[in-house]
Amino acid sequence: MKTKVIKTESELAAALLRADKLMDAKPGTPQGDELEVLSLLIHDYEEKNFPMDKPDPVAAIRFRMAQQGLTNKDLVPFLGSRSRVSEVLSGRRNLSLKMIRALVHGLRIPADVLLGEMQNA
């Protein structure tokens, strides 16, 4: 396959098929280099044509809680009190910078996800 910018869904399908065939290629080989270029082209096309919004900060917190089996009580060290946890998770209170820092360090939720509400305001 000749590597070129992907402009249509049929070109995307062909690139995905080729990338699948190259999946076991070793880095630094011609096939590995082709896979790397195809991956970048596929990513670029998908970013432009199928953009994904960042998750809502509260949804991200709830997702991390589910992943780690945490309860609302487990968030008290990050958010301050049980009532504050309840307010944040219900959407009645926005996250403060102090809360965001605590969640980033404690639960490893990316800061840009938690800042989403501030960036859209």
N, C-alpha and C positions, 0 to 999 in steps of 0.2 A: 504494500500500500504506500502510495506517495503521501508523505505527511504534509498537510496544509491546514490553514485556518478552517475551523468547522463553522459552516454558515446555515445548514439546514438539519432537520431532524434525521433525514436519511444519511447524511454525512456523519451525524452523531452516532447513529446505529452502526455504521461501518467502522467507525473509530473504536466503539465499544467492543465490537467483535474482534478487531485486531488486537486491542489491548488485552482482551481475555486470552488470546492465543499466546501473547508475550508475557503473561503473568509470571512464569517461572524463569524469565531471563535474568541473568546475573548482571549486577551493576557494573558499568564500565565496558560492557560489550556493546557491539552495534545494536543488538536486540534490546539490551537494557537501556541504551540511550533513546532508542525509538519509543520504548514504553514510557520513559520519563517525559519525552516531548508530547506524546499522545495524552498522557495524564494531565499535563498542563493545559493542553488545548481543550480537552473534555471539561476540565474544571472551569475554564474561562467561559466556554459556551453555556454550561449549566448555570453559572453565576449570573450571566446576562439574561438568560431566557427563563430561568426558574429560580428567581431570588427568594431567599427565605428570611423572614423577619426573625429578629432575636426573640426569645421567649420573654413573656412578661416576668418581671422580677419575682413576684409571688409564686407564679407557676414554677419557676426555676427552684425556688426554695422548697416548695412542696415536692418537686421531683427528687431533689437531693434527700429530702426527709424519707421518701419512699425507698430510695436506693439503699439508704443506710439504716432503715428501720427505726427512724427517730420519731419521737412524739413531740407535741407542742412544748412539753416541759423541758425537753432536751435543748430547745432553742433559747431558754432563759439566759444562759451565759453569753449568748451572742446579741440578744436584743434587749435585755435588761430586766424584765419581769414577766410574769405569766400574762398579766393584762396587756402589756405591750406586745407580746407574741400574738395574742388574740387579735389585737388591733391591726398589726401588720398583715397577718394572714387573711383577715377579713377585708383588707383594703381600706380600712378607716384611717390608717396612719402610714405615711410614707417612710421609707428607710432613711435614717440619718447617715451621715458620713461615718460616724463611729460604728454604727450597726453594719454598714457595708464592709468596712475594714475587718470587723470581727468575722463576718460570714466568709469573706475572701480567704482569710487565714485559717479559720476553723473548719469550714466545710468545703473549701476549695471551689467555690462558685466564682466564675470569672467576674471581675469588677465591671466590665462593660455590659454584662447581662444585668447586674444589679443596678447599674446606673441608667438603664434603659428608660425608666420613667422620668429621670431628670433631663436626659438628652431630648426627649420628645416634648418636654414642657415649654 
